[in-house]
């Protein structure tokens, strides 16, 4: 089980780092899905991308895994309104309605994935 959890942690970290990097490589996409009621769109896109990269890297440091996992959970919750906005405005990202509908619960799967790595220090398996 330790090996599976280690692989899972590395995959989550890579996902977070790559997703965060995309905020810098393709900020226009993320700007499109920013709900209009939020201020400072470009700044929020860049800060959220930097947080994804940082949390992904911290996840790989055993002493930081617990806090990084909780940070990922908080970040996923914080960016959820952008996913809802994308669902409400599907013309932003051409895809089938079912793909857009699946994107929302997928966020919950990522929260559970991070939660698996959020066990207190010394209790990791």
C-alpha positions in Angstrom: 0.0 0.0 0.0 2.9 2.4 0.7 4.1 2.0 -2.9 0.6 2.8 -4.3 0.3 5.8 -2.0 3.7 7.1 -3.1 2.8 6.7 -6.8 -0.5 8.4 -6.1 1.3 11.3 -4.4 3.8 11.7 -7.2 1.0 11.7 -9.8 -1.0 14.2 -7.9 2.1 16.4 -7.5 2.9 16.2 -11.2 -0.8 17.0 -12.1 -0.7 20.1 -9.8 2.7 21.3 -11.2 1.6 20.8 -14.8 -1.8 22.4 -14.2 -0.1 25.3 -12.5 2.4 25.7 -15.3 -0.5 26.0 -17.8 -1.7 29.1 -15.9 1.5 30.8 -17.2 1.8 29.1 -20.6 -1.9 29.7 -21.5 -3.4 32.3 -19.2 -6.0 33.3 -21.8 -7.9 30.0 -21.2 -8.0 30.6 -17.5 -9.0 34.2 -17.9 -12.0 33.1 -20.0 -13.3 30.9 -17.2 -13.0 33.6 -14.5 -16.4 34.5 -13.1 -17.0 38.2 -13.8 -17.8 38.9 -10.2 -14.2 38.2 -9.2 -11.7 41.1 -9.3 -8.1 41.0 -10.7 -8.6 38.2 -13.1 -5.0 38.1 -14.4 -3.5 38.3 -10.9 -5.8 35.5 -9.6 -4.9 33.3 -12.6 -1.2 33.8 -11.9 -1.5 33.4 -8.1 -3.6 30.2 -8.4 -1.1 28.8 -10.9 1.8 29.6 -8.6 0.0 28.0 -5.7 -0.6 24.9 -7.7 3.1 24.6 -8.6 4.2 25.3 -5.0 1.7 22.9 -3.5 2.6 20.2 -6.0 6.3 20.5 -5.1 5.5 20.6 -1.3 3.5 17.5 -1.7 6.7 15.6 -2.5 8.4 16.7 0.7 7.4 14.1 3.3 7.3 16.7 6.2 5.1 19.0 4.1 2.8 16.4 2.5 0.1 16.9 5.1 -0.1 20.7 4.8 0.3 20.6 1.0 -2.6 18.2 0.7 -4.8 20.5 2.8 -3.6 23.4 0.7 -4.6 21.5 -2.5 -8.0 20.9 -1.1 -8.5 24.5 -0.2 -7.2 25.6 -3.7 -9.6 23.2 -5.4 -12.5 24.6 -3.4 -11.4 28.1 -4.2 -11.3 27.5 -8.0 -14.6 25.6 -8.1 -16.5 28.8 -9.1 -14.5 28.9 -12.3 -15.5 25.4 -13.1 -19.2 26.2 -12.4 -18.8 29.3 -14.6 -17.4 27.2 -17.4 -20.3 24.8 -17.0 -22.7 27.7 -17.3 -20.9 29.1 -20.4 -20.0 25.9 -22.3 -19.2 27.9 -25.4 -15.9 28.9 -23.8 -14.6 25.3 -24.2 -16.3 23.4 -27.0 -17.1 20.0 -25.6 -20.1 17.8 -25.2 -22.5 18.8 -22.4 -21.8 15.5 -20.7 -18.1 16.3 -20.6 -18.9 19.7 -19.0 -21.2 18.0 -16.5 -18.5 15.4 -15.6 -16.0 18.1 -14.9 -17.8 19.3 -11.8 -17.8 16.0 -9.8 -14.3 15.4 -11.1 -13.3 18.3 -8.8 -14.6 16.3 -5.9 -12.5 13.3 -7.0 -9.4 15.5 -6.8 -10.4 16.7 -3.4 -10.7 13.1 -2.2 -7.4 12.3 -3.9 -5.7 15.1 -2.0 -7.5 14.1 1.2 -5.9 10.7 1.0 -2.6 12.4 1.4 -3.7 14.7 4.2 -3.3 12.3 7.1 -1.4 13.8 10.1 2.3 13.4 10.4 3.5 10.0 11.3 0.2 8.3 10.1 1.0 8.1 6.4 0.7 4.7 4.9 
